[in-house]
Amino acid sequence: MNTPKTIFAAITVTLIAAGGLLVAQTAHQQRGAERLEKLSVALSLTDQQKQQANAIFQDERAAAKPIRQSLKQADDPQQRAQLADIHAAARTKLNAILTPDQQQKFASMHQHQRAKQ
């Protein structure tokens, strides 16, 4: 029966769930912004390069999102490989917008990051 208490409870649960999604999305966007800022400072990106890099990262996130969601359900080596391909493609696109000096710094940063893993 749709009593006021039942309706109120349903609305409350919906709002809490939506709030959780908003916080998760905001945190994800924050990490993306931090990633771009670190890269911008380290490589001295121009405003145009920042815009291009942001678009590359947005495309990367959009392509990776369904795979990440699927990997939460079950680990699949093939999907992990797809995710690695998406990241490699983003690195290639990013490298294409960089100057030769920036490319060298970016390669060094990537090697350093890989060594940490």
Secondary structure, 3 states (H helix, E strand, C coil): CCCHHHHHHHHHHHHHHHHHHHHHHHHHHHHHHHHHHHHHHHHCCCHHHHHHHHHHHHHHHHHHHHHHHHHHHCCCHHHHHHHHHHHHHHHHHHHHCCCHHHHHHHHHHHHHHHHHC
